Amino acid sequence: MIGRRRGLHLDRPTFALGAVATALATAVIGGELARVWHRGSAPLPADTEEPLLAAAEAVVETATVATRGYQDVPNRENALFNLFTSFVTTFITVRSVTTLLRDRQSVGPFRNLVLGQRHIHHFVPGILLAFVSGSAAIATRREGLESWLAIPFGAGMGLTLDESALLLELDDVYWSEEGLLSVQIALSATAMLSAVALATRFLRRGEELVLESES
């Protein structure tokens, strides 16, 4: 990005947020992998002499479960999953690209956009993307479309929150110490979405155990 070129030094609160966000996101993915590995046909590490092959089998089986589950679970849960993955993927991608752009003119198709003397920050298309997809999700009567609209909405969130410090400071603080706030906000959002995904999974499992046993 164009602007201040001081390096960012991550402080302890940022590292702590990163650790929490990583742990929760890993729990979302790793928890399902462990559950399928335990209940599926792949042998457990203690029961096989080739744990890597067993792990590969568990991963394939998890992908099959995820695909089947994606087709069968309610649209709201699909929308949450799409929002989570789109947001995290976009945030990691854009932060990586902007880091590479500090020392070069372009990275593949990505480059700094300047119109006249004005640098167009990526929160601008991010806000537009979130507004358009969010408005479409509210306006549509097709429930199946909402889960797909969650993908551009999550991408818009990622683009916007990655530069949220600029909006709060009304200045190009992306590479300054004040710019750490953007990272902290994005990590907090990642942790929140992961926690919601985990809570949704636990509630769904509780419904299966309690409500089905009562019926």
Secondary structure, 3 states (H helix, E strand, C coil): CCCCCCCCCCCHHHHHHHHHHHHHHHHHHHHHHHHHHHHCCCCCHHHCCCHHHHHHHHHHHHHHHHHHHHHHCCHHHHHHHHHHHHHHHHHHHHHHHHHHHCCCCEECCEECEEECCEEECCHHHHHHHHHHHHHHHHHCCCHHHHHHHHHHHHHHHHHHHCCHHHHHHCCCCCCCHHHHHHHHHHHHHHHHHHHHHHHHHHHHHHHHHHHHHHC
